[in-house]
């Protein structure tokens, strides 16, 4: 009996004596939002920038849907447009439809986090790119390209859910050390898009604003006022 007790004690200590270990084993799902806006001074045609942007996005995403709205009767504005974040979940949750009830239930199960999307009014090109890594992260990245008299303005908005903790965290930690964290991959996706535009146009981009701060900037991209 004494031998059995001695064998059990280390196990009990491992399970109950370390709050950090228990916290590490708990699954944690976090929804993260990012946005970054870049200014590109170039007289290159819209088709040059849109193709380059799509090629840049395709390097890091698995699904890309893009739209090139007609610009019939529109004049090129002096100042560029800016994206708006639509809270789709909140709008549908307030409706008296079955979809609204489902959206409200989904938001409650998601810790109160609703579904959001970027609206790109008057943009010459818009895109919605996605990338899913099973058991790790789920990214949706919206891009809006606005043309104005001095060049173009690229607005990017990313929303992604990442999973941490649980029995698979060790494998996630190893993968993150090799290829980067979900946040780093989102930054890479945005910056690769900007790099592709720079390469196609020969222009240099200026990052005007964004949240959170970019931890790494490629050669040629300058900091603007945040």
PENOR-V498740 format. One line per field, one symbol per residue. ss: DSSP state (@ for helix, = for strand, . for the rest). A space follows every 50 residues. Layout:
ss: ???
//
This chain:
ss: .@@@@@@@@@@@@@@@..@@@@@@@..=============.....@@@@@ @@@@@@@@....=====.........=......====@@@@@@....@@@ @@@@@@@@@......====.....=========...============.. ==============....@@@@@@@@@@@..@@@@@@@@@@@@@@@@@@@ @...=======..........==...
//
